[in-house]
Amino acid sequence: MQMLRTTDADFEAKFTRIVRDRRESDANVGRDVTGILNEVRERGDAALVEYTMRFDEHRLTDDADWRVPAADCKTAYDALDSDLRKALHLAADRIRAYHEAQLPQDRDYTDAAGMRLGARWNAVDAAGLYVPGGRAAYPSSLLMNAIPAKVAGVERLVVATPTPRGQTNDLVLAAAHIAQVDEIWRVGGAQAIAALAYGTKRIGKVDVVTGPGNAWVAEAKRQLYGVVGIDMVAGPSEILVIADKDNDPEWIAADLLSQAEHDPTSQAILITDDLTLARMVADTIDLQLMTLPTAKTARASWDNHGVIVLVESLDQAPALSDRLAAEHVELAIADPQAMFDQLRHAGSVFFGRHTPEAVGDYIAGPNHVLPTGRRARFASGLSVLDFMKRTSFIDASQAALAAVGPAAIRLAEAEGLPAHAHSISVRLK
C-alpha cells in the first residue's frame, strides 16, 4: 500500500503513475485470444468441444452436456433457502424498476420547414450474456445483465457460462429462472464470446454481448467489437473512497476491502484530509484481513495496488477523483451532494456514510456493470440502451424539400458530389 501526500515534492509523479497503471491483460493474452477466435470461426462446435475439455474438463457430447435445461433452473430456484429467494426477488424487482425508467421515448414532430422528423427505438433481436464460472460465479451479475435486456424488449437472451467438470452454480441457475433467460450454454472463456458473435451449428449468433469475465473474455469482446455489439471492455475492479475525519475507520476499511477481494489486480484508494483517519484505516484493514475468508486475494490487491492519498483539503479531492475516473466513488463526507456537483468522471457514486458500494452491487437498482480503467471519462454503466438501437426517419413534403433543398444542393456541389446534388435538384424541377 502506498501513502501519498499532496504536499510531497514527488506527489504529482507518483499520482500520475497510479492514474496510468492499467492492471490489465498483456500482449500474450491478445495473441492467444486471436487464435481462439479464429478456431471457433473456422471450426465452430468442434473447436468449442476441444477448448471446453481443455479448460473446463467438461466433455460436450449430447444436448444435456451442451445446454442447461430450463427445468434445472426451476429446480435450483425451488431448492433455494426462502430468505435467499426473497433477496434475489427483491434485487430483481429493484433492478427492473430502475431500468424501466431508462426506456427512451420515440420522437415524431414537424419542424418549421414542414419536414417531419423523428426517431424510433427498437431492441436488438438477440443478446448474449457471459456469466463467469468458478470463483467468480455471481447471480447478481446475471440479474444486472439479463433484466435490462428483458426490459429493453430483447426476444432471445442467451447465457454462456463455463461449468468446470460439469458442475453448475445453483444460485446462477436460480437467477436465470427469475430473469427468464431463454438459453444457457455450458461454454466459457474467449471461445464462448466467439460462439455468441459468429454463431455455430448449435449456438445461434447474437447481436450484443455483455457481462463480466476474466482477461481472456474481456480481450475477446474487444477484438470482436464490430462483429457484435458489446457493453464495454471490463478491467479489474476499482473503488475510490473520499472520506473526512468523522468516519468510522472500520466502515471505510470494509468498503476498501469489498473491492480488493475481487481480484489481486483490483484497486482500492482512499482520499482523506485527516492523517489520523488514514492511519486508523490502514491498521483496521490489517486487522480485518486476519479474519477475512478472501484475505489472500484482498491482501495481494491492497499490498500491490492500494493507495491512501492525504490531501490538505477535501477541496482537492474532486480534481484527483476525475483524473482517476474510478468505477466506484464513495463520498463519505458531510455534504456529498456538493462534491458530487463538482465530479465529472465516475462509473457510479455513493452518497454519505450509510451507502457502501456493496449495496449497489446487489440491491439498490442501478447497474453494477460499470466502466473501469479510467473509461468512465467516456463510458457509462450498462443500461437498457445497450440492448437497443435508434432509427431516425425523415418525411419531406414537396414544400419542405423546396425550402431546404437548394442549401443541400450547394453543399453537395461544394463537396464534389454531383449525383447527390442531382438527386435533389431533379425533384425541384
C-alpha positions as CSV (number, residue, x, y, z in Angstrom):
1,M,0.0,0.0,0.0
2,Q,1.2,3.5,-0.9
3,M,0.7,6.5,1.3
4,L,0.9,9.7,-0.8
5,R,0.7,13.3,0.4
6,T,-0.2,16.2,-1.9
7,T,2.5,18.2,-0.1
8,D,5.3,15.8,-1.1
9,A,7.6,17.1,-3.9
10,D,7.1,13.9,-5.9
11,F,3.4,13.6,-5.4
12,E,2.5,14.5,-9.0
13,A,4.8,11.9,-10.5
14,K,3.6,9.2,-8.1
15,F,-0.1,10.0,-8.6
16,T,0.3,10.1,-12.4
17,R,1.8,6.6,-12.3
18,I,-1.3,5.4,-10.4
19,V,-3.6,7.0,-12.9
20,R,-1.7,5.4,-15.8
21,D,-1.5,1.9,-14.2
22,R,-3.6,-0.3,-16.4
23,R,-3.5,-3.5,-14.4
24,E,-5.0,-5.3,-17.4
25,S,-4.0,-8.1,-19.9
26,D,-0.8,-8.2,-21.7
27,A,0.1,-8.8,-25.4
28,N,0.3,-12.6,-24.8
29,V,-3.4,-12.6,-23.9
30,G,-4.3,-10.8,-27.1
31,R,-2.3,-13.2,-29.2
32,D,-3.9,-16.3,-27.5
33,V,-7.4,-14.9,-27.9
34,T,-6.9,-14.1,-31.6
35,G,-6.0,-17.8,-32.1
36,I,-9.1,-19.0,-30.2
37,L,-11.4,-16.7,-32.1
38,N,-10.1,-17.9,-35.4
39,E,-10.5,-21.5,-34.4
40,V,-14.1,-21.0,-33.4
41,R,-14.9,-19.0,-36.5
42,E,-13.4,-21.7,-38.8
43,R,-14.3,-24.9,-36.9
44,G,-17.4,-23.9,-34.9
45,D,-18.7,-26.6,-32.5
46,A,-15.6,-28.8,-32.9
47,A,-13.4,-26.1,-31.6
48,L,-15.8,-25.5,-28.7
49,V,-15.6,-29.2,-27.8
50,E,-11.8,-29.1,-27.7
51,Y,-11.5,-25.9,-25.7
52,T,-14.2,-26.8,-23.2
53,M,-12.4,-30.1,-22.5
54,R,-9.0,-28.4,-22.2
55,F,-10.1,-25.5,-19.9
56,D,-13.1,-26.9,-18.0
57,E,-12.6,-30.6,-18.2
58,H,-16.2,-30.9,-19.4
59,R,-17.0,-33.1,-22.4
60,L,-19.6,-31.7,-24.8
61,T,-21.4,-34.7,-26.4
62,D,-25.2,-34.8,-26.3
63,D,-27.6,-32.0,-25.7
64,A,-27.5,-32.4,-21.9
65,D,-23.8,-31.7,-22.0
66,W,-24.2,-28.6,-24.1
67,R,-27.2,-26.9,-22.5
68,V,-28.7,-26.4,-19.1
69,P,-32.5,-27.1,-19.4
70,A,-35.0,-24.6,-18.0
71,A,-36.2,-27.4,-15.7
72,D,-32.8,-27.4,-13.9
73,C,-33.1,-23.6,-13.3
74,K,-36.6,-24.1,-11.9
75,T,-35.3,-26.9,-9.6
76,A,-32.4,-24.8,-8.4
77,Y,-34.9,-21.9,-7.7
78,D,-37.3,-24.1,-5.8
79,A,-34.5,-25.5,-3.6
80,L,-33.3,-22.1,-2.5
81,D,-33.4,-21.1,1.1
82,S,-36.6,-18.9,1.4
83,D,-34.6,-15.8,2.6
84,L,-32.2,-16.1,-0.2
85,R,-35.1,-16.5,-2.7
86,K,-36.7,-13.3,-1.3
87,A,-33.4,-11.5,-1.5
88,L,-33.0,-12.4,-5.2
89,H,-36.5,-11.3,-5.9
90,L,-36.0,-8.0,-4.1
91,A,-32.9,-7.4,-6.1
92,A,-34.6,-8.3,-9.4
93,D,-37.6,-6.1,-8.6
94,R,-35.4,-3.1,-7.8
95,I,-33.2,-3.6,-10.8
96,R,-36.2,-3.9,-13.1
97,A,-37.9,-0.8,-11.7
98,Y,-34.7,1.3,-12.1
99,H,-34.1,0.2,-15.7
100,E,-37.7,0.5,-16.8
101,A,-37.3,4.2,-16.0
102,Q,-34.4,4.3,-18.6
103,L,-36.6,3.3,-21.5
104,P,-36.2,6.0,-24.2
105,Q,-39.0,7.8,-25.9
106,D,-39.6,7.8,-29.6
107,R,-39.7,11.2,-31.3
108,D,-42.0,12.4,-34.1
109,Y,-42.5,16.1,-35.0
110,T,-42.7,18.5,-37.9
111,D,-40.3,21.4,-38.0
112,A,-40.7,25.0,-39.2
113,A,-39.9,24.0,-42.8
114,G,-42.7,21.5,-42.8
115,M,-40.5,18.4,-42.7
116,R,-41.5,15.5,-40.5
117,L,-38.6,14.2,-38.4
118,G,-38.1,11.7,-35.6
119,A,-36.5,8.6,-34.3
120,R,-37.8,5.2,-33.3
121,W,-36.2,2.9,-30.7
122,N,-36.1,-0.9,-31.1
123,A,-34.5,-3.7,-29.1
124,V,-31.9,-5.9,-30.7
125,D,-33.2,-9.4,-31.7
126,A,-30.8,-11.4,-29.6
127,A,-28.4,-10.7,-26.8
128,G,-25.6,-12.9,-25.3
129,L,-24.8,-12.7,-21.6
130,Y,-21.5,-14.1,-20.3
131,V,-21.6,-15.4,-16.8
132,P,-18.3,-16.4,-15.2
133,G,-17.9,-19.8,-13.5
134,G,-15.7,-21.0,-10.6
135,R,-14.7,-18.4,-8.1
136,A,-16.5,-15.6,-9.9
137,A,-19.9,-17.1,-10.3
138,Y,-22.2,-14.2,-9.4
139,P,-26.0,-14.5,-9.6
140,S,-26.1,-10.7,-9.1
141,S,-24.3,-10.1,-12.3
142,L,-26.7,-12.3,-14.2
143,L,-29.6,-10.2,-12.9
144,M,-27.8,-7.0,-13.7
145,N,-27.3,-8.1,-17.3
146,A,-30.4,-10.1,-18.1
147,I,-33.0,-7.8,-16.6
148,P,-32.1,-4.7,-18.6
149,A,-32.1,-6.8,-21.8
150,K,-35.6,-8.1,-21.0
151,V,-36.8,-4.6,-20.1
152,A,-35.5,-3.4,-23.4
153,G,-37.6,-6.0,-25.2
154,V,-34.9,-8.4,-26.4
155,E,-36.7,-11.5,-27.7
156,R,-33.8,-14.0,-27.3
157,L,-31.5,-13.9,-24.3
158,V,-28.6,-16.4,-24.4
159,V,-26.3,-17.2,-21.5
160,A,-22.9,-18.7,-21.9
161,T,-21.2,-20.0,-18.7
162,P,-18.4,-22.4,-18.0
163,T,-19.3,-25.5,-15.9
164,P,-16.0,-26.9,-14.6
165,R,-16.2,-30.7,-14.6
166,G,-19.8,-30.3,-15.5
167,Q,-20.7,-28.5,-12.2
168,T,-23.3,-25.7,-12.4
169,N,-23.9,-23.0,-9.8
170,D,-27.3,-23.3,-8.4
171,L,-27.6,-19.6,-7.4
172,V,-26.8,-18.6,-11.0
173,L,-29.4,-21.1,-12.3
174,A,-32.0,-19.7,-9.9
175,A,-31.2,-16.2,-11.0
176,A,-31.6,-17.3,-14.6
177,H,-35.0,-18.6,-13.8
178,I,-36.1,-15.3,-12.2
179,A,-34.7,-13.3,-15.1
180,Q,-36.4,-15.6,-17.7
181,V,-33.3,-16.4,-19.7
182,D,-34.0,-18.3,-22.9
183,E,-30.9,-20.4,-23.4
184,I,-28.0,-21.5,-21.2
185,W,-24.9,-23.0,-22.9
186,R,-22.1,-24.8,-20.9
187,V,-19.3,-22.9,-22.7
188,G,-16.9,-20.3,-21.2
189,G,-13.9,-18.2,-22.0
190,A,-13.0,-16.4,-25.1
191,Q,-14.4,-19.3,-27.1
192,A,-17.9,-18.6,-25.7
193,I,-17.7,-15.0,-26.8
194,A,-16.6,-16.2,-30.3
195,A,-19.5,-18.6,-30.5
196,L,-22.0,-15.9,-29.5
197,A,-20.6,-13.4,-32.0
198,Y,-20.1,-15.7,-35.0
199,G,-22.7,-18.4,-34.3
200,T,-22.1,-22.1,-34.7
201,K,-24.2,-25.0,-35.8
202,R,-25.6,-25.4,-32.2
203,I,-25.4,-21.8,-30.9
204,G,-27.2,-19.1,-32.8
205,K,-25.3,-15.8,-33.1
206,V,-26.4,-12.7,-31.2
207,D,-26.3,-9.0,-31.8
208,V,-24.9,-7.8,-28.5
209,V,-22.7,-9.5,-25.9
210,T,-22.5,-8.2,-22.3
211,G,-21.3,-9.5,-19.0
212,P,-18.1,-9.7,-16.9
213,G,-15.2,-12.2,-17.4
214,N,-11.5,-12.7,-17.0
215,A,-8.8,-11.1,-19.1
216,W,-9.4,-13.5,-22.0
217,V,-13.1,-12.8,-22.1
218,A,-12.5,-9.1,-21.9
219,E,-10.0,-9.3,-24.8
220,A,-12.3,-11.4,-26.9
221,K,-15.0,-8.8,-26.5
222,R,-12.6,-6.1,-27.5
223,Q,-11.4,-8.0,-30.6
224,L,-15.0,-8.9,-31.7
225,Y,-16.5,-5.4,-31.3
226,G,-17.9,-4.6,-34.8
227,V,-18.8,-8.2,-35.4
228,V,-21.1,-7.9,-32.4
229,G,-22.0,-5.1,-30.1
230,I,-20.5,-5.1,-26.6
231,D,-21.3,-3.4,-23.4
232,M,-17.7,-2.5,-22.5
233,V,-14.2,-3.9,-22.1
234,A,-14.1,-4.5,-18.4
235,G,-10.9,-4.5,-16.4
236,P,-10.1,-5.1,-12.7
237,S,-12.5,-3.6,-10.2
238,E,-11.8,-0.2,-8.6
239,I,-13.1,1.8,-5.6
240,L,-12.3,5.3,-4.5
241,V,-13.4,6.5,-1.1
242,I,-13.3,10.2,-0.3
243,A,-13.7,10.5,3.5
244,D,-13.5,13.2,6.1
245,K,-12.4,12.8,9.8
246,D,-15.9,12.0,11.0
247,N,-15.9,8.4,9.7
248,D,-15.7,5.1,11.5
249,P,-12.4,3.6,10.2
250,E,-13.9,0.1,10.4
251,W,-16.6,1.1,7.9
252,I,-14.1,2.7,5.5
253,A,-11.7,-0.3,5.7
254,A,-14.5,-2.7,5.0
255,D,-15.5,-0.7,1.9
256,L,-12.0,-0.7,0.5
257,L,-11.7,-4.5,1.1
258,S,-15.1,-5.1,-0.6
259,Q,-13.4,-4.4,-3.9
260,A,-9.9,-5.7,-3.1
261,E,-11.3,-9.2,-2.5
262,H,-12.5,-9.4,-6.2
263,D,-9.1,-10.0,-7.7
264,P,-5.3,-9.4,-6.9
265,T,-5.3,-6.7,-9.6
266,S,-8.3,-4.8,-8.1
267,Q,-7.5,-1.3,-6.7
268,A,-8.8,0.4,-3.6
269,I,-7.9,4.1,-3.0
270,L,-8.7,6.4,0.0
271,I,-8.6,10.2,-0.3
272,T,-8.8,12.0,3.1
273,D,-7.7,15.2,4.7
274,D,-7.2,13.5,8.1
275,L,-3.9,11.7,8.9
276,T,-5.4,10.0,12.0
277,L,-8.2,8.5,9.9
278,A,-5.7,7.4,7.2
279,R,-3.6,5.6,9.7
280,M,-6.5,4.0,11.5
281,V,-8.0,2.8,8.2
282,A,-4.7,1.2,7.3
283,D,-4.4,-0.5,10.7
284,T,-8.0,-1.7,10.5
285,I,-7.5,-3.2,7.1
286,D,-4.7,-5.3,8.5
287,L,-7.0,-6.4,11.3
288,Q,-9.9,-7.3,9.0
289,L,-7.6,-9.2,6.7
290,M,-6.8,-11.6,9.6
291,T,-10.3,-13.0,9.6
292,L,-11.5,-12.3,6.0
293,P,-12.0,-15.6,4.1
294,T,-10.9,-13.9,0.9
295,A,-7.8,-12.5,2.6
296,K,-5.3,-13.9,0.2
297,T,-6.8,-12.1,-2.8
298,A,-7.6,-8.9,-0.9
299,R,-4.1,-8.8,0.7
300,A,-2.5,-9.0,-2.7
301,S,-4.7,-6.3,-4.1
302,W,-4.2,-4.0,-1.1
303,D,-0.4,-4.5,-0.9
304,N,0.2,-4.1,-4.6
305,H,-2.4,-1.6,-5.7
306,G,-3.9,0.0,-2.6
307,V,-3.3,3.7,-2.1
308,I,-4.1,6.3,0.6
309,V,-3.9,9.9,-0.5
310,L,-3.6,12.6,2.2
311,V,-4.8,16.0,0.9
312,E,-4.5,19.4,2.6
313,S,-8.2,20.0,2.0
314,L,-11.0,17.9,0.6
315,D,-11.5,20.7,-2.0
316,Q,-8.6,19.0,-3.8
317,A,-10.5,15.7,-4.0
318,P,-12.8,16.3,-7.0
319,A,-9.9,17.0,-9.4
320,L,-8.0,14.0,-8.2
321,S,-11.1,11.8,-8.5
322,D,-11.8,13.0,-12.0
323,R,-8.2,12.0,-13.0
324,L,-8.8,8.5,-11.7
325,A,-12.3,8.3,-13.2
326,A,-12.9,5.3,-11.0
327,E,-15.5,2.6,-11.4
328,H,-17.0,3.3,-7.9
329,V,-16.7,6.5,-5.9
330,E,-17.9,6.8,-2.3
331,L,-18.4,10.2,-0.8
332,A,-18.2,9.6,2.9
333,I,-18.4,13.2,3.8
334,A,-20.8,15.7,5.4
335,D,-22.1,17.2,2.2
336,P,-21.8,14.6,-0.6
337,Q,-24.2,16.4,-2.9
338,A,-21.9,19.5,-3.0
339,M,-18.9,17.3,-4.0
340,F,-21.0,15.3,-6.5
341,D,-21.8,18.5,-8.3
342,Q,-18.1,19.0,-8.9
343,L,-17.4,15.5,-10.2
344,R,-17.5,14.7,-13.9
345,H,-16.0,11.2,-14.3
346,A,-17.1,8.2,-12.3
347,G,-18.9,5.0,-13.0
348,S,-21.3,5.2,-10.1
349,V,-21.3,7.4,-7.0
350,F,-22.4,6.5,-3.5
351,F,-23.6,9.3,-1.2
352,G,-22.9,9.6,2.5
353,R,-21.7,7.3,5.3
354,H,-24.6,4.8,5.0
355,T,-24.3,4.0,1.4
356,P,-21.5,1.4,1.0
357,E,-20.6,0.4,-2.6
358,A,-21.7,-3.1,-1.9
359,V,-25.3,-2.1,-1.7
360,G,-25.0,-1.1,-5.3
361,D,-23.6,-4.4,-6.2
362,Y,-26.7,-6.2,-5.2
363,I,-29.9,-4.4,-4.2
364,A,-30.0,-0.7,-4.9
365,G,-31.2,-0.9,-8.5
366,P,-28.6,1.0,-10.7
367,N,-26.4,-1.4,-12.7
368,H,-23.2,-2.7,-11.2
369,V,-21.6,-3.3,-14.6
370,L,-19.5,-0.1,-14.8
371,P,-16.6,1.2,-16.8
372,T,-13.1,0.5,-15.3
373,G,-9.6,1.6,-16.2
374,R,-10.5,5.3,-16.4
375,R,-13.1,4.6,-19.1
376,A,-15.7,6.5,-17.0
377,R,-14.2,9.5,-18.8
378,F,-16.2,8.5,-21.9
379,A,-18.4,5.5,-21.0
380,S,-21.4,4.7,-18.8
381,G,-22.6,1.8,-16.9
382,L,-24.8,-0.9,-18.5
383,S,-28.3,0.2,-19.3
384,V,-31.3,-0.7,-21.4
385,L,-29.8,1.4,-24.2
386,D,-27.0,-1.2,-24.6
387,F,-29.7,-3.6,-25.9
388,M,-31.5,-1.1,-28.1
389,K,-30.7,1.0,-31.3
390,R,-32.2,4.1,-32.7
391,T,-33.5,4.5,-36.2
392,S,-34.1,8.1,-37.4
393,F,-36.6,8.9,-40.1
394,I,-37.3,11.8,-42.4
395,D,-40.5,12.6,-44.3
396,A,-40.1,15.6,-46.7
397,S,-43.2,17.0,-48.4
398,Q,-42.7,18.8,-51.7
399,A,-42.8,22.2,-50.0
400,A,-40.3,21.1,-47.3
401,L,-37.9,19.9,-49.9
402,A,-38.2,23.1,-51.8
403,A,-37.5,25.0,-48.6
404,V,-34.2,23.2,-47.7
405,G,-33.2,21.5,-50.9
406,P,-31.2,24.4,-52.5
407,A,-28.9,24.6,-49.5
408,A,-28.3,20.8,-49.7
409,I,-27.5,21.1,-53.4
410,R,-25.0,23.8,-52.7
411,L,-23.3,21.7,-50.1
412,A,-23.2,18.6,-52.3
413,E,-21.6,20.6,-55.1
414,A,-19.0,22.0,-52.7
415,E,-18.1,18.5,-51.7
416,G,-17.7,17.4,-55.3
417,L,-20.7,15.0,-55.3
418,P,-22.8,15.9,-58.3
419,A,-25.0,12.8,-58.1
420,H,-26.0,13.9,-54.6
421,A,-27.0,17.3,-55.9
422,H,-28.8,15.9,-58.9
423,S,-31.0,13.6,-56.7
424,I,-32.3,16.7,-55.0
425,S,-32.4,19.1,-57.9
426,V,-34.3,16.7,-60.2
427,R,-37.2,16.8,-57.7
428,L,-37.2,20.6,-57.5
429,K,-37.9,21.0,-61.2
